[in-house]
């Protein structure tokens, strides 16, 4: 079972700079401490092939990237008539393999569940079984048992988000081969840090989650809290697994 811990992006705030090596570029320093990162910049712009190749070669073998689907597809086109855009996106991110994790499909709060729209888009995005999809819907219509089964049958995981917009949104849903916890900061979204008790509880949730692949991404980056929270969670997980005389890390 794999557990991937990281932040949205790989910025190293000044307050936590001492927890990372002083030598090297930002991504290499980050990847020496945490084992995953969510690439958010793809939401607003594309990157050259050589950029993805450089990122892939900068990180260790066991490091993984998740990648956010472009806004042009999710919010502007709303998943409709965008086959060319999907093809371009999956071609663009392909150089990250074999260090590519799931693709994050975050949908607008106004996007109600519509199987006739979601299914063909996700089929294109997944490219067969080449890419795994984790969806972060934000409309109430997604959070019920019928949609959960629909997602599960199509191997689409649903994000466990904090704060949850709707009942059930704080738990992983859909396909249970993959769990993806996305922590935006609570009560102040993108700013609030998670306290010791909250991180202890999160560690327990990750430990008890039976998904083969478990991700936890901190998106409370606006205040610089994400990196510190991710490091603390990684340390808690390592402590839980290190028996006397044994050293095990997630990196």
Buried (B, 14 or more C-beta within 10 A) or exposed (E): EBBBBBBBBBBBBEEBEEBBEEEEEEBBBBBBBBBBBBBBEBBEEEBEEEEBEBBBEBBEEBBBBBBBBBBBBBBEBBBEEBEEBBEBBBEBBBBBEEBBBBBBBBBBEEBEBEEEBBBBBBEBBBBEEEBBBBBBBBBBEBBBEEBBEBBBEBBBBBBBBBBBBBEBBBBBBBBBEBBBBBBBBBEBEBBBBBEEEBBBEBBEBBBEBEBEBBBBBBBBBBBBBBBBBBBBBBBBBBEEBEEEEEEEEBB
